[in-house]
Amino acid sequence: MKRLYLVLLSLFTVLAPVFAAEPVKYNKELDGFDYPFEVQTFSFNSQSKDLAMRYMDVGAKDAKKVIVLLHGKNFSGYYWEQVANDLLAKGYRVIIPDQIGFGKSTKPEFYQYSFGQLALNTKSLLDSLHINKFDLVGHSMGGMLATTFAVNYPGVINKLILINPIGLEDYSRYVQFKDVNFFYKNELASSVDKARNYQKANYYDGKWSDEYEKLLLPMQGMLAGEDWPIVAWNNALTYGPIFSENVVDRFSQITSETVLIIGTRDQTGPGRGWLKEGVTRTLGDYKKLGVNAHQLIKGSTLIELEGLGHMPQVENYEVFIKAFNQALGQ
């Protein structure tokens, strides 16, 4: 009996690390992955589809100051946690949506993605919450969405804050058009290692940390799950508006008070790998792009963060939050 016990104990010791190493798996709506605040659902019909837009709504419902935070393409609302906590301490009500196709929101089998559509979805969410005046913040792809929102619904915005937005140049002018199959194939071949290496090189100046790694957990879980093909398909579809909509043309149409927060080391240049024949432009020169956007957006303020890249709110929060507070007017 003792010998059997020792054999079983030895077997458990050998197998325990194997079981412990089993990766966490998430489905297409990230069930099981905890967001920093309670997640709620806005159900609506769009393009003949019943959709669920998940969002976080934190802070006093009667707060005098309301702010909406729009995520970038490679993340969803969860990465706004630290910014949201600072805003809550300042008395804001904070709304953080996951756009359709992202995070915990619906991943349709097909959806005609456009920034106009995503702006309308977001406006419908805010209307359902009876929110009709707010500050709007957009980071990365969220900056393209926020710009479109500001042009389409200028009357509801107190202030527009753009944090290292993409779309500061017209990609369709310089980049070959690609079928969605091109992006789908790339997304199907995604891996955590590829994402980590890309972000390390392009976001964090070759550095890496546990904080950066935590932001990859949703992707890691979805890659391990069974729904990655539909997640990858939506990831591919959402490249469409990035490459086909010229947000630069909309800058002159913005009437809201606008602040640009630009990490000047940023070199994010979507489509850099498939430039049109003869194009020699260097995409993603944020040092110049920020200044150009500032000149195009009438009355805007430009805050440059020297030495920071595409994710200043993660790379150096202390420097970022000073600029953000300045943008808020505090």
Secondary structure as UniProt FT lines:
FT   HELIX           2..20
FT   TURN            28..29
FT   TURN            31..32
FT   STRAND          39..46
FT   TURN            47..48
FT   STRAND          49..58
FT   TURN            61..62
FT   STRAND          65..70
FT   TURN            73..74
FT   HELIX           77..80
FT   HELIX           81..89
FT   TURN            90..91
FT   STRAND          92..97
FT   TURN            100..101
FT   TURN            103..104
FT   HELIX           115..128
FT   TURN            129..130
FT   STRAND          134..139
FT   HELIX           141..152
FT   HELIX           154..156
FT   STRAND          157..163
FT   HELIX           171..174
FT   HELIX           180..188
FT   HELIX           192..202
FT   TURN            205..206
FT   HELIX           210..214
FT   TURN            215..216
FT   HELIX           217..224
FT   HELIX           228..237
FT   HELIX           239..244
FT   HELIX           248..251
FT   TURN            252..253
FT   STRAND          257..263
FT   TURN            264..265
FT   TURN            270..271
FT   HELIX           272..274
FT   TURN            277..278
FT   TURN            283..284
FT   HELIX           286..296
FT   TURN            298..299
FT   STRAND          301..305
FT   TURN            306..307
FT   HELIX           312..315
FT   HELIX           317..328
//
